[in-house]
Amino acid sequence: AGGDNRDSDYLGDDRTFEYSRTDNDADHGSVWDLSAAVGYPIEFGREIVVALRPLIGYSYHRQNFTVTDGDQTVATPGLTQDAGPFAGLDSHYDASWYGPWVGLEVEAAAAVSSEFIRRVEGFLAWEVHRADYRAQADWNLRQDLSHPNSFRHRADGVGYVFSAGLNLFVSPRWMLTTEATYQSWSTNHGRHRVYFADGD
């Protein structure tokens, strides 16, 4: 996985009076997802067969990334280091979210009289997930924080997943497929627990 990271600190409530900002690389990490479900198909139709599949499942998701190549882009004298690149940044943020979900899949399939395509299948799927969010971080340059566990995050959330796809069978065993998926995840305010170097 790759990307960018921005870390901002504020003196005021609701993200006001930003006094520090670093823009960094997040090019070393990984993301993986696991989801399984069971359901019962309800089919009807002859020439065009439509299937409804109520589903119940469980999913687990994990994202790990490393923050490197620091660059102080908003600096405040006396509170932050000077603006510009700085060495030694090697922080980590490891997050996971998991929980049960329910969904519905609708599929329509029909045979086709074509030289190249024998069968066409299209589907729409909708899922609602309950998410239990957990994360742990190591902010390696913060001498006032504990290492390797600088802080933890915990929150309850919800996720919505929408999918649509099309399968074109060119033979009984081979098909061309395309699929698009949209996901939206959010949590409540949750808990941010900080572990200081002095044990507090």
C-alpha positions in Angstrom: 0.0 0.0 0.0 1.1 3.6 -0.6 0.0 7.1 0.1 0.5 10.3 2.1 0.0 11.2 5.7 -0.8 14.5 7.3 -0.5 15.0 11.1 -1.9 18.2 12.6 -2.0 19.5 16.2 -4.4 22.2 17.4 -4.6 24.6 20.4 -8.3 25.1 20.1 -11.4 22.9 20.2 -13.0 21.5 17.1 -9.7 21.6 15.1 -9.0 25.4 15.5 -5.7 27.2 15.9 -3.5 24.7 14.1 0.0 25.2 15.5 1.8 22.1 13.9 1.5 20.2 10.7 3.7 17.5 9.1 3.2 16.1 5.7 4.8 12.6 5.4 5.0 9.5 3.3 3.0 6.4 4.1 4.4 4.1 1.4 5.0 1.0 3.4 2.0 -0.9 4.6 -0.7 -3.4 3.9 -4.4 -3.8 3.7 -6.4 -6.9 3.6 -10.1 -7.9 4.0 -11.9 -11.1 4.8 -15.7 -11.6 4.5 -17.8 -14.7 4.6 -21.6 -15.2 4.4 -24.4 -17.7 4.2 -27.7 -17.3 2.5 -30.7 -19.0 1.0 -31.5 -18.3 -2.7 -35.1 -17.6 -3.7 -35.4 -18.1 -7.5 -38.2 -17.4 -10.0 -38.5 -17.0 -13.8 -37.7 -19.3 -16.8 -36.1 -17.5 -19.7 -34.8 -14.8 -17.3 -34.0 -16.4 -13.9 -34.0 -13.9 -11.0 -32.5 -14.9 -7.7 -32.9 -13.1 -4.3 -30.3 -14.1 -1.7 -30.7 -12.8 1.9 -27.3 -13.0 3.5 -25.8 -13.0 7.0 -22.1 -12.8 7.4 -19.0 -11.7 9.3 -16.1 -9.6 8.0 -12.6 -8.7 9.3 -10.5 -5.8 7.8 -7.0 -4.7 8.7 -4.8 -1.8 7.6 -1.2 -1.2 8.7 0.9 1.7 7.6 4.3 3.3 8.4 4.8 7.0 8.4 8.3 8.1 7.2 10.1 11.0 5.5 8.7 13.8 7.7 8.3 17.4 6.6 7.2 20.1 9.0 4.9 22.3 6.9 3.2 24.4 9.7 5.6 25.5 12.4 5.2 27.6 15.6 8.4 28.9 17.3 8.7 27.5 20.8 6.2 24.8 20.2 7.5 22.9 17.1 10.7 22.3 15.3 11.6 24.6 12.4 9.8 24.2 9.1 11.3 21.8 6.6 12.3 18.1 6.4 13.4 16.2 9.5 15.1 12.8 10.0 14.2 9.7 12.0 10.5 9.5 11.4 9.4 5.8 11.5 5.9 5.8 13.1 3.3 3.1 12.8 -0.5 2.9 12.9 -2.2 -0.5 12.9 -6.0 -0.6 12.7 -8.6 -3.3 12.4 -12.4 -3.3 12.2 -14.7 -6.4 12.3 -18.2 -7.6 13.0 -21.3 -9.2 11.7 -23.3 -8.0 8.7 -26.6 -8.6 6.9 -27.2 -8.1 3.2 -29.2 -8.8 0.1 -28.0 -9.9 -3.4 -30.2 -9.8 -6.5 -29.1 -11.6 -9.6 -30.6 -12.0 -13.0 -29.4 -14.5 -15.6 -30.4 -15.3 -19.1 -29.1 -17.4 -22.1 -28.0 -15.4 -25.1 -28.0 -16.4 -28.8 -24.7 -14.9 -29.8 -21.5 -16.1 -31.5 -19.3 -15.1 -28.6 -21.6 -14.9 -25.5 -23.6 -17.8 -24.2 -25.0 -16.5 -21.0 -25.3 -13.1 -19.2 -25.6 -12.6 -15.5 -26.0 -9.3 -13.7 -26.1 -8.6 -10.0 -26.6 -6.0 -7.3 -25.6 -6.4 -3.7 -26.2 -4.4 -0.5 -24.6 -5.0 2.9 -24.9 -3.3 6.3 -21.9 -4.0 8.7 -21.5 -3.5 12.4 -17.9 -2.4 12.9 -15.9 -2.8 16.1 -12.8 -0.5 15.4 -9.5 -1.0 17.2 -6.1 0.7 16.5 -2.7 1.0 18.1 0.1 3.4 17.2 3.7 4.1 17.9 4.7 7.7 17.4 8.5 7.0 17.5 9.8 10.6 17.7 7.6 11.6 20.6 9.8 11.2 23.7 6.9 12.0 26.0 5.0 8.9 24.8 5.5 5.2 25.5 6.9 2.9 22.9 5.9 0.8 21.1 2.4 1.5 22.3 1.9 5.3 22.2 -1.9 5.4 22.0 -4.9 3.2 21.3 -8.2 3.9 19.5 -11.5 2.1 20.1 -14.9 2.9 18.6 -18.2 1.3 17.4 -19.2 2.0 13.9 -21.3 1.0 10.8 -20.4 0.3 7.3 -22.4 0.3 4.0 -21.2 -1.7 1.0 -22.9 -1.5 -2.4 -21.8 -3.7 -5.3 -22.9 -4.2 -9.0 -21.5 -6.5 -11.6 -21.9 -8.2 -14.9 -20.7 -11.7 -16.0 -20.5 -12.7 -19.6 -20.0 -16.4 -20.2 -18.0 -17.2 -23.4 -18.0 -20.9 -22.6 -19.5 -23.2 -19.9 -16.3 -22.7 -17.8 -15.0 -19.2 -18.8 -16.4 -15.8 -18.3 -15.6 -12.1 -18.5 -16.6 -10.2 -15.4 -16.7 -6.6 -14.3 -17.6 -5.4 -10.8 -17.8 -2.0 -9.0 -18.0 -1.6 -5.3 -18.7 1.5 -3.1 -18.1 1.5 0.6 -18.8 4.0 3.4 -17.6 3.4 7.0 -18.0 5.7 10.0 -17.7 5.4 13.8 -19.1 7.2 16.8 -16.8 9.5 18.8 -15.0 6.5 20.4 -12.1 6.6 22.8 -8.5 7.8 22.4 -6.2 6.5 25.2 -2.7 7.9 25.4 0.2 6.1 27.1 3.0 8.4 28.4 6.6 7.5 28.9 6.3 8.0 32.7 3.7 5.3 32.9 0.6 7.6 33.1 
